[in-house]
Amino acid sequence: MLAIGTSQQGLTDEEYRAMLDGYNMQSSEVLHTFLKATSFRYGNVTDVRPSIDWRQKGAVTPIKDQGSCGCSWAFSVVAAVEGINQLKTSNLTSLSEQELVDCGTKDQGCKGANYPYKGMGGTCNPKKIVDHSATITTQIRAFKDVLANDEKALLQALANQPVVVAIDAGEGAFHFYSSGIFTSKCGTSLDHGVTVVGYGIDTNRTKWGEGGYIRMQRDIVAKEGLCGIAMKASYPTT
């Protein structure tokens, strides 16, 4: 059952899509030429619990607001890195999305790709980067792709850590989502990066949905999953 809210009714469909566009399929494929993706490590996981909420386990920082910058790719990646760092060190540290937007030269900036977040692309300034060496000892060595179009594999990965996914969030029902389990029809034109933490974590507005989160239906007929959630999932490895 989906309850339709009014939290963003003042935005046109074009304004909403421009605000969300933070995932670019072509740029994502280009990144694969620079970053080595290795085999899926959770393929043999059999203990997939009925539910998992990494927020309750202390591996998720409070919801952050990306503003009008189309950089959900940065927010979703940072949330996953914050999660794996907490799982490895027991320290939950909020990391900088702005640093990725400004300094990630092979990413997409505001056009789909304690350094303060400004909601826009800027110039990389290493002097603003805070030294977190006291609380961060995890080195991200690579990323691994979840098997495409396989919700079972997505759950296997999610049972062990937060996972980055891309979804098609451009539909009107997604725009006005307020609460409940999202079951509305949507496409597979991936345009928004989010982090799955048991439920989907959205980075657009802190007051959107259920406190910034959305619960999405699982086990639909389409192998791509609802809104394409199972098409392009990945997670950082240490």
BAFI-3210 file (N, C-alpha, C; in Angstrom, 3 decimals, decimal comma, padded with zeros to 6 digits):
// residues 238
n [1|2|3|4|5|6|7|8|9|10|11|12|13|14|15|16|17|18|19|20|21|22|23|24|25|26|27|28|29|30|31|32|33|34|35|36|37|38|39|40|41|42|43|44|45|46|47|48|49|50|51|52|53|54|55|56|57|58|59|60|61|62|63|64|65|66|67|68|69|70|71|72|73|74|75|76|77|78|79|80|81|82|83|84|85|86|87|88|89|90|91|92|93|94|95|96|97|98|99|100|101|102|103|104|105|106|107|108|109|110|111|112|113|114|115|116|117|118|119|120|121|122|123|124|125|126|127|128|129|130|131|132|133|134|135|136|137|138|139|140|141|142|143|144|145|146|147|148|149|150|151|152|153|154|155|156|157|158|159|160|161|162|163|164|165|166|167|168|169|170|171|172|173|174|175|176|177|178|179|180|181|182|183|184|185|186|187|188|189|190|191|192|193|194|195|196|197|198|199|200|201|202|203|204|205|206|207|208|209|210|211|212|213|214|215|216|217|218|219|220|221|222|223|224|225|226|227|228|229|230|231|232|233|234|235|236|237|238]
n.u [000,850|000,639|001,065|000,426|002,150|002,629|004,976|006,721|005,274|005,465|007,368|008,100|007,945|010,237|011,990|012,230|013,434|015,852|016,990|017,337|018,921|021,641|023,028|024,710|024,570|026,411|028,745|029,164|029,903|032,298|033,871|034,457|036,658|038,696|038,550|038,973|036,786|036,022|035,345|032,080|031,688|029,852|028,386|028,055|026,703|024,365|022,882|020,660|019,018|015,542|015,111|017,030|018,642|020,829|020,995|020,113|022,191|024,189|025,670|025,133|025,104|023,341|020,638|021,521|021,406|021,301|020,634|020,274|022,145|023,030|024,200|023,879|025,306|027,685|026,781|025,629|027,822|029,554|028,006|028,015|030,738|031,119|029,621|031,002|033,392|032,592|031,787|034,198|035,807|034,302|033,774|031,743|031,919|031,263|031,671|032,997|030,976|031,248|033,969|034,318|032,742|034,137|036,807|036,945|038,021|037,369|034,754|031,302|030,557|028,199|026,565|025,642|027,626|035,055|035,174|033,413|029,978|028,436|026,396|026,871|029,133|032,658|036,007|038,715|040,093|042,539|043,315|041,080|040,371|039,694|041,669|041,038|042,331|042,439|040,043|039,445|040,552|040,301|041,001|039,852|039,971|038,934|035,977|033,073|030,860|027,449|025,708|024,052|020,609|019,506|017,884|018,197|020,979|021,507|020,360|022,016|024,439|023,624|023,057|025,454|026,655|026,042|024,772|025,412|023,155|021,527|018,644|015,518|014,191|012,489|009,744|006,410|005,066|007,128|008,295|006,393|006,297|005,476|005,087|005,024|005,120|006,640|005,153|004,505|004,372|007,342|010,138|013,208|015,205|017,921|018,668|019,345|021,353|021,428|021,744|021,334|020,198|018,992|016,527|015,715|017,882|017,452|018,895|018,003|016,091|015,883|013,412|011,886|009,793|009,896|011,276|013,422|013,887|012,928|010,761|010,883|009,156|009,895|010,867|009,414|007,952|009,597|012,971|014,803|014,101|012,148|011,910|014,363|016,213|017,873|019,695|022,202|024,128|026,524|029,401|031,775|035,072|037,511]
n.v [-001,189|002,153|005,379|008,559|011,520|015,111|016,492|017,525|018,827|021,301|021,293|020,976|018,173|018,219|019,827|018,266|015,894|016,971|017,656|015,181|013,712|011,913|009,831|008,384|006,301|005,889|007,185|005,620|003,177|003,942|004,341|001,756|001,143|002,217|001,406|-001,597|-004,185|-006,913|-010,442|-011,575|-011,674|-012,703|-014,836|-017,386|-017,055|-018,120|-017,489|-015,438|-013,084|-012,470|-009,752|-006,718|-003,995|-001,614|000,836|000,535|-000,913|000,854|001,684|003,677|007,038|010,112|011,207|013,018|016,106|016,599|018,806|020,888|019,821|017,417|014,903|012,344|010,051|010,487|010,754|008,230|006,501|007,468|006,935|004,136|003,652|004,859|003,042|000,502|001,202|001,645|-000,932|-002,259|-000,881|-000,047|002,600|005,274|007,547|010,631|011,300|013,197|014,259|016,419|016,553|014,435|015,346|017,653|016,804|014,350|013,567|011,829|011,374|012,513|014,967|017,540|016,746|014,205|012,807|016,696|018,389|020,928|020,606|022,040|021,880|022,215|022,031|022,536|023,862|021,688|021,556|020,639|021,561|021,855|019,389|017,272|015,668|012,453|010,370|009,338|008,074|006,648|003,827|002,161|001,002|001,465|-000,779|-001,678|-002,119|-004,178|-005,744|-006,545|-009,441|-008,859|-007,963|-009,636|-010,198|-011,867|-012,092|-009,436|-009,245|-011,051|-009,654|-007,372|-008,417|-008,346|-005,815|-002,262|-001,385|000,007|001,198|001,818|003,518|004,038|006,944|008,792|008,808|010,082|009,087|008,284|010,716|012,011|010,386|009,434|007,704|004,255|001,061|001,189|000,480|001,175|001,353|001,671|002,691|001,513|003,245|004,182|006,708|007,724|007,526|005,529|004,323|001,139|000,188|-001,791|-000,796|001,473|004,226|007,605|010,522|013,016|014,937|015,829|015,690|014,219|011,452|008,670|010,050|010,612|008,189|005,382|002,632|-000,124|-002,354|-005,838|-008,800|-008,766|-009,529|-008,764|-009,228|-007,215|-005,913|-003,653|-000,478|-000,890|-001,638|-003,821|-003,837|-002,466|-002,815|-002,396|-002,651|-001,416|-002,761|-003,982]
n.w [000,000|-000,908|000,249|-000,938|-000,683|-000,101|-000,075|-001,989|-003,949|-005,117|-007,087|-010,560|-012,863|-014,436|-012,927|-010,665|-011,685|-012,600|-010,175|-009,007|-010,798|-010,614|-011,386|-013,983|-016,616|-018,748|-017,822|-015,592|-016,740|-017,901|-015,631|-014,921|-016,395|-015,024|-012,378|-010,735|-010,749|-008,741|-008,111|-006,933|-003,557|-001,778|-002,671|-001,622|000,712|003,009|005,196|005,159|006,667|007,630|007,865|007,908|009,362|009,061|010,250|012,877|013,830|014,070|011,841|010,060|009,185|010,140|007,968|005,057|003,185|-000,205|-001,633|-004,526|-006,185|-008,523|-007,395|-006,346|-006,642|-005,236|-002,571|-002,127|-002,404|-000,378|001,912|001,893|002,275|004,772|006,211|005,925|007,090|009,752|010,425|010,363|012,194|014,358|014,665|013,843|011,416|009,912|006,559|003,718|001,138|-000,552|-001,087|-002,877|-005,015|-005,804|-006,088|-007,338|-010,202|-012,267|-012,001|-011,888|-010,853|-010,199|-012,171|-012,241|-010,944|005,907|004,637|003,645|002,630|-000,209|-002,009|-004,670|-007,481|-007,064|-006,612|-006,132|-002,956|-001,084|001,439|002,942|003,719|006,345|008,825|009,498|010,627|013,171|013,630|011,378|009,954|007,925|004,726|001,526|-000,956|-003,355|-005,418|-005,523|-007,742|-007,365|-008,463|-011,465|-011,877|-009,911|-007,185|-004,999|-004,746|-004,154|-001,605|-000,268|-000,229|001,170|003,646|004,858|004,671|004,054|000,811|-002,396|-004,807|-007,987|-009,130|-010,894|-010,360|-011,366|-011,739|-011,144|-008,864|-007,198|-006,754|-005,105|-002,910|000,417|002,668|003,797|002,003|-001,046|-004,051|-006,574|-010,201|-012,081|-014,124|-015,691|-016,241|-015,088|-012,799|-010,353|-007,504|-004,607|-001,217|000,045|003,115|004,436|004,411|001,732|001,507|001,064|-000,419|-000,935|000,305|003,702|004,889|003,244|002,404|004,672|006,992|005,333|004,214|002,129|001,750|-000,280|-002,468|-002,652|-004,542|-007,004|-010,250|-012,428|-013,265|-012,926|-010,656|-008,583|-009,971|-011,119|-009,197|-008,789|-010,832|-011,025|-008,666|-006,053|-003,825|-001,404|-000,809|001,525]
ca.u [000,000|001,442|000,405|001,043|002,244|002,662|006,165|007,449|004,341|005,785|008,359|007,664|008,646|011,564|012,806|012,488|014,407|017,148|017,509|017,709|019,864|022,954|023,606|024,825|024,967|027,611|029,883|029,393|030,653|033,660|034,595|034,915|037,970|039,680|038,432|038,884|035,730|036,395|034,229|031,082|032,184|028,783|027,588|027,808|026,014|023,063|022,177|020,064|017,967|014,302|015,220|018,300|018,604|022,159|020,859|020,021|023,490|025,138|026,550|024,585|025,060|022,046|020,327|022,146|020,632|022,157|020,218|019,958|023,267|022,741|025,387|023,499|026,388|028,637|026,140|025,447|029,141|030,048|027,248|028,502|032,081|030,917|029,128|032,029|034,371|032,060|031,784|035,574|036,495|033,325|033,671|030,898|032,449|030,636|032,678|032,667|030,513|031,763|035,317|034,184|032,209|035,173|038,131|036,884|038,119|036,806|033,347|030,353|030,234|026,773|025,825|025,525|028,739|034,818|035,251|032,006|029,131|027,853|025,283|027,284|030,512|033,627|037,402|039,304|040,967|042,991|043,485|039,823|040,166|039,983|042,400|040,227|043,148|042,217|038,819|039,321|041,732|039,904|041,403|039,011|040,894|038,248|034,547|032,605|029,498|026,483|025,213|023,010|019,237|019,400|017,561|018,768|022,366|021,468|020,113|023,220|025,397|023,055|023,132|026,803|027,057|025,228|025,063|025,070|022,367|020,956|017,227|014,782|013,390|011,880|008,291|005,684|004,744|008,345|008,428|005,506|006,261|005,425|005,302|004,538|005,952|006,475|004,853|004,039|005,131|008,393|010,953|014,569|016,149|018,594|019,044|019,542|022,113|021,023|022,376|020,379|020,669|017,917|015,533|016,450|018,183|017,453|019,764|017,538|015,562|015,826|012,019|011,204|009,494|009,897|012,489|014,494|014,001|011,804|010,703|010,487|008,695|010,837|010,335|008,446|008,170|010,721|014,254|015,545|013,637|011,349|012,680|015,707|017,090|018,829|020,471|023,572|024,439|027,936|029,764|033,229|035,775|038,710]
ca.v [000,000|003,363|006,642|009,632|012,736|016,390|017,200|018,178|019,123|022,579|021,101|020,331|016,918|018,537|020,301|017,122|015,011|017,648|017,602|013,812|013,099|011,789|008,574|008,405|004,953|005,924|007,500|004,462|002,185|004,459|004,120|000,372|001,034|002,746|000,703|-003,038|-004,893|-008,309|-011,374|-011,392|-012,441|-013,195|-015,810|-018,593|-016,699|-018,784|-016,904|-014,161|-012,868|-011,908|-008,294|-006,154|-002,533|-001,180|002,015|000,065|-001,478|001,953|001,785|004,670|008,395|010,749|011,578|014,254|016,771|016,909|020,062|020,859|019,228|016,051|014,107|011,215|009,059|010,746|010,464|006,789|005,895|007,861|006,200|002,754|003,663|005,096|001,801|-000,532|001,677|001,382|-002,371|-002,702|-000,171|000,313|004,058|005,836|008,866|011,255|011,650|014,340|014,120|017,541|016,218|013,622|016,186|018,582|016,220|013,113|014,051|010,875|011,216|013,310|016,222|017,780|016,295|012,789|012,115|017,789|019,285|021,312|020,387|023,293|021,657|022,571|021,674|023,578|023,561|020,815|022,263|019,662|022,162|021,736|018,000|017,035|014,432|011,524|009,172|008,795|007,273|005,870|003,012|001,261|001,394|000,886|-001,284|-001,918|-002,317|-005,421|-005,674|-007,595|-010,037|-008,005|-008,465|-010,780|-009,679|-012,762|-011,676|-008,146|-009,520|-011,686|-008,585|-006,488|-009,086|-008,155|-004,410|-001,407|-001,599|001,094|000,800|002,889|003,271|005,013|007,702|009,904|008,723|010,984|008,449|008,339|012,142|012,400|009,349|009,951|006,634|002,953|000,291|001,689|-000,623|001,736|001,029|002,612|002,140|001,051|004,256|004,502|008,115|008,191|006,614|005,461|003,258|000,254|-000,076|-002,623|-000,056|002,396|005,538|008,629|011,626|014,252|015,873|015,185|015,543|013,415|010,066|008,296|010,606|010,534|006,804|004,791|001,167|-000,540|-003,734|-006,835|-010,027|-008,559|-010,439|-008,308|-009,588|-005,995|-005,376|-002,439|000,713|-001,280|-001,630|-004,938|-003,796|-001,962|-002,727|-002,657|-002,362|-001,268|-003,846|-003,535]
ca.w [000,000|-001,035|000,560|-001,710|000,115|-000,811|000,393|-003,067|-005,020|-005,728|-008,141|-011,786|-013,117|-014,952|-011,808|-009,795|-012,321|-012,599|-008,816|-008,682|-011,733|-010,014|-011,859|-015,433|-017,014|-019,575|-016,960|-014,738|-017,505|-018,065|-014,383|-014,859|-017,031|-014,079|-011,110|-010,982|-010,028|-008,532|-008,039|-005,890|-002,407|-000,915|-003,404|-000,824|001,949|003,145|006,334|004,787|007,654|007,087|007,834|008,380|009,407|009,484|011,112|014,254|014,198|014,213|010,680|009,139|009,725|009,891|006,590|004,580|002,142|-001,346|-002,238|-005,955|-006,915|-008,930|-007,035|-005,492|-006,733|-004,157|-001,292|-001,967|-002,192|000,942|002,930|001,920|002,873|006,202|006,793|006,032|008,064|011,088|010,666|010,564|013,278|015,402|014,709|012,798|011,089|008,753|005,564|002,875|-000,239|-001,340|-001,542|-004,083|-006,086|-006,256|-006,326|-008,113|-011,581|-013,215|-011,676|-012,647|-010,202|-010,002|-013,349|-012,161|-010,290|006,699|003,514|003,782|001,459|-000,667|-002,917|-006,025|-007,764|-006,750|-006,896|-005,124|-002,028|-000,084|002,757|003,679|004,089|007,756|009,106|010,287|010,842|014,512|013,657|010,148|009,669|006,851|003,380|000,485|-001,972|-004,623|-005,260|-006,128|-008,257|-007,071|-009,703|-012,030|-012,006|-009,003|-005,858|-003,995|-004,561|-003,470|-000,191|000,274|000,060|002,177|004,944|005,384|004,687|003,193|-000,607|-003,310|-005,972|-008,803|-009,388|-011,690|-009,389|-012,072|-011,830|-010,264|-007,585|-006,391|-006,435|-004,016|-001,873|001,780|003,638|003,391|001,081|-002,411|-004,971|-007,839|-011,393|-012,461|-015,192|-015,406|-016,724|-013,827|-012,752|-008,979|-006,668|-003,202|-000,449|000,703|004,482|004,951|003,653|000,863|002,063|000,025|-000,039|-001,543|001,302|005,007|005,279|002,225|002,758|006,080|007,580|004,353|003,747|001,415|001,766|-001,623|-002,615|-003,145|-005,145|-008,077|-011,374|-013,250|-012,674|-012,615|-009,390|-008,683|-010,367|-011,543|-008,022|-008,820|-012,067|-010,867|-007,237|-005,749|-002,441|-001,240|-000,127|002,234]
c.u [000,883|000,601|001,143|000,998|002,348|003,937|006,901|006,532|004,640|006,768|007,717|008,426|010,067|012,498|013,177|013,552|015,790|017,797|018,004|018,830|021,262|023,612|023,569|025,374|026,268|028,847|030,205|030,201|032,091|034,485|035,130|036,265|039,068|039,696|038,197|037,794|036,103|035,155|033,330|031,412|031,087|027,915|027,237|027,104|024,632|022,225|021,700|018,853|016,708|014,340|016,588|018,176|019,944|022,116|020,857|021,336|024,584|026,060|026,091|024,546|023,678|021,888|020,962|021,356|021,549|021,764|019,917|021,074|022,952|023,902|025,016|024,542|027,364|028,038|025,992|026,769|029,663|029,316|027,722|029,882|031,996|030,481|030,206|033,123|033,889|032,091|033,185|036,211|035,619|033,209|032,819|031,330|031,764|031,718|032,131|032,231|031,098|033,162|035,263|033,707|033,306|036,433|038,107|036,855|037,522|035,329|032,532|029,971|028,751|025,935|025,697|026,847|029,053|035,361|033,799|031,208|028,395|026,633|025,594|028,724|031,438|035,017|037,983|040,291|041,391|043,137|042,221|039,585|040,612|040,697|041,567|041,023|042,913|041,011|038,641|040,612|041,454|040,351|040,521|039,911|040,227|036,748|034,196|031,162|028,675|026,011|024,012|021,670|018,984|019,155|018,096|020,213|022,440|021,254|021,318|024,267|024,907|023,071|024,475|027,256|026,084|025,708|024,600|024,261|021,986|019,515|016,689|013,823|012,610|010,376|007,612|005,384|005,944|008,561|007,635|005,389|006,301|005,709|004,752|005,502|005,641|006,290|004,451|004,923|006,187|009,290|012,311|015,601|016,867|019,091|019,378|020,286|021,639|021,796|021,297|020,950|019,706|016,638|016,326|016,645|018,256|018,214|019,244|017,058|015,447|014,385|011,233|010,937|009,446|011,206|013,679|014,690|012,764|011,895|010,139|010,136|009,804|010,095|009,216|008,805|009,408|012,047|015,084|015,194|012,857|012,243|014,114|016,700|018,141|019,764|021,941|023,875|025,909|028,222|031,283|033,827|037,060|039,810]
c.v [001,235|004,588|007,760|010,916|013,982|017,160|017,939|018,535|020,443|022,472|020,485|019,025|017,172|018,990|019,147|016,212|015,652|017,578|016,201|013,267|013,069|010,483|008,598|007,066|004,953|006,204|006,341|003,399|002,630|004,193|002,701|000,184|001,518|001,972|-000,776|-003,656|-006,364|-009,159|-011,113|-012,284|-013,100|-014,258|-017,052|-018,300|-017,356|-018,188|-015,502|-013,946|-012,268|-010,387|-007,881|-004,640|-002,052|000,105|001,595|-000,522|-000,414|002,168|002,825|006,028|009,001|011,136|012,922|014,794|017,152|018,204|019,894|020,280|017,773|015,121|012,973|010,111|009,225|010,384|008,965|006,085|006,205|007,090|004,756|002,665|003,930|003,809|000,752|-000,108|001,399|-000,108|-002,901|-002,107|000,121|001,819|004,536|007,276|009,396|011,750|012,681|013,955|015,216|017,255|015,369|014,460|017,068|017,889|014,932|013,419|013,095|010,611|012,311|014,627|016,348|017,299|014,789|012,225|012,691|018,919|019,715|021,122|021,667|023,101|022,072|022,135|022,833|023,159|022,722|021,593|021,302|020,236|022,050|020,328|017,769|015,697|013,557|010,279|008,537|007,859|006,414|005,123|002,027|001,811|000,680|000,493|-001,470|-001,866|-003,639|-005,247|-006,844|-008,160|-009,243|-008,719|-009,689|-010,264|-010,576|-012,372|-010,336|-008,344|-010,190|-010,635|-007,713|-007,106|-008,850|-006,705|-003,590|-001,501|-000,396|000,534|002,045|002,521|004,318|005,724|008,829|009,886|009,622|010,389|008,463|009,765|012,494|011,341|009,975|008,875|005,332|002,248|000,723|000,516|-000,123|001,315|002,099|001,919|001,654|001,992|004,831|005,937|008,611|007,126|006,682|004,337|002,436|-000,108|-001,019|-002,092|000,893|003,731|006,543|009,838|012,970|015,283|015,162|014,974|014,715|012,016|009,832|008,756|010,535|009,147|006,397|003,277|000,709|-002,024|-004,624|-007,947|-009,770|-009,478|-010,056|-008,602|-008,366|-005,431|-004,096|-001,238|000,373|-001,434|-002,738|-004,897|-003,444|-001,748|-003,057|-002,278|-002,252|-002,454|-003,321|-004,576]
c.w [000,000|-000,713|-000,161|-000,897|-000,743|-000,538|-000,706|-004,229|-005,703|-006,869|-009,375|-011,962|-013,599|-013,839|-010,883|-010,391|-012,346|-011,226|-008,469|-009,546|-011,149|-010,393|-013,370|-015,883|-017,805|-018,735|-016,037|-015,468|-017,707|-016,815|-014,283|-015,547|-016,099|-012,764|-011,372|-010,116|-009,935|-008,314|-006,832|-004,700|-001,581|-001,583|-002,614|000,500|001,974|004,268|005,971|005,687|007,017|006,995|008,358|008,335|009,944|010,291|012,574|014,747|014,229|013,039|009,665|009,824|009,472|008,421|006,250|003,392|000,987|-002,031|-003,716|-006,800|-007,244|-008,658|-006,092|-005,538|-005,581|-002,803|-001,074|-001,704|-000,796|002,037|003,033|002,555|004,370|006,892|006,966|007,002|009,487|011,407|010,945|011,818|014,486|015,582|013,540|012,565|009,839|007,799|004,576|001,469|-001,125|-001,870|-002,811|-005,261|-006,675|-006,748|-007,135|-009,593|-012,603|-012,936|-012,349|-011,989|-009,934|-011,180|-013,349|-011,699|-008,804|005,979|003,351|002,499|001,091|-001,557|-004,336|-006,226|-007,463|-007,157|-005,775|-004,269|-000,927|001,317|003,603|004,196|005,527|007,925|010,033|010,659|012,209|014,547|012,413|009,888|008,539|005,507|002,365|-000,675|-003,338|-004,385|-005,914|-006,573|-007,741|-008,412|-010,213|-012,109|-011,130|-007,586|-004,750|-003,705|-003,841|-001,974|000,464|000,635|001,200|003,565|005,616|005,453|003,847|001,743|-001,427|-004,474|-006,764|-009,099|-010,356|-010,744|-010,049|-012,149|-010,799|-008,906|-006,652|-005,892|-005,182|-002,924|-000,485|002,816|003,079|002,453|-000,344|-003,363|-006,349|-009,009|-011,654|-013,468|-014,729|-016,013|-015,504|-013,821|-011,348|-008,185|-005,230|-002,523|000,230|002,063|005,206|004,356|002,767|001,540|000,936|000,519|-000,507|-000,527|002,641|005,466|004,269|002,756|004,252|006,720|006,640|003,776|002,956|001,541|000,426|-001,665|-003,176|-003,876|-006,155|-009,245|-012,181|-012,558|-012,292|-011,244|-009,598|-008,949|-010,765|-010,419|-008,050|-010,026|-011,859|-009,387|-007,018|-004,307|-002,338|-000,507|000,484|002,119]
res [m|l|a|i|g|t|s|q|q|g|l|t|d|e|e|y|r|a|m|l|d|g|y|n|m|q|s|s|e|v|l|h|t|f|l|k|a|t|s|f|r|y|g|n|v|t|d|v|r|p|s|i|d|w|r|q|k|g|a|v|t|p|i|k|d|q|g|s|c|g|c|s|w|a|f|s|v|v|a|a|v|e|g|i|n|q|l|k|t|s|n|l|t|s|l|s|e|q|e|l|v|d|c|g|t|k|d|q|g|c|k|g|a|n|y|p|y|k|g|m|g|g|t|c|n|p|k|k|i|v|d|h|s|a|t|i|t|t|q|i|r|a|f|k|d|v|l|a|n|d|e|k|a|l|l|q|a|l|a|n|q|p|v|v|v|a|i|d|a|g|e|g|a|f|h|f|y|s|s|g|i|f|t|s|k|c|g|t|s|l|d|h|g|v|t|v|v|g|y|g|i|d|t|n|r|t|k|w|g|e|g|g|y|i|r|m|q|r|d|i|v|a|k|e|g|l|c|g|i|a|m|k|a|s|y|p|t|t]
***
